[in-house]
């Protein structure tokens, strides 16, 4: 059964599960210890970009995205802008995804507007990351 024909209870359950990944991203970003070189969580190092490691940070559009997103969530916007402006895109899309799922949860139904917003969010992610890479 597709989510459009699902019962309100099933739609609400799916909305709760769908809300979990962006909430985890925001929570991890808020709790990270971030420097220009690395991000750690309670002493555990964050991911290392293999492409950036081999070719240099500016060769990869995603290099610094984890650190940039954490800096945005922590309110260190100037540092995030210098590291990877795409962090603003990721943080905004995570907040938007949570708000979208809260609306689905409230209504107990997935509207056409919700589906259009999801599609727009995907395009904003791709365009935002590539634009941020070009700006760097």
Phi, psi and omega in degrees: 000132179285161182293338179287332180257006184283161177290156178304323180295318179293321179296318180294320178297315178297320179298319178297314179294324181289334179284339185298310182303312179294328176294321178295317178301314180295320179293316177297320179296321181291332185260000182286148168260117191241133170233177179299329185268331188201164171236138177227155176235108179053041177089355180262126183292149178277184183292151176246132181279117181294321180294315178295325179294321181280317188252353182106150186302326184278354179279343184244127180295338182264354181298129180085001183292320178297311180294319179297319178295317179298318179295321178297311181298326180278359178082014179263065191294322180296315178297319179297320180297321179286327184280301176199107181299344177296342176300327177295320180296311182298313181298316180295319180292326176295315177297315178299320179295319178296314179298319178299314181291329175296323178291319176299317179299316181296317183278333184071020181206150175262118181268164175302324179298322178298316180295320178294321178295321176299314179297316178298322178297320178296316179294321178297323178298308182298310182295319181295318180292317179293321177295317178298323178296317179294324181290325181296000000 
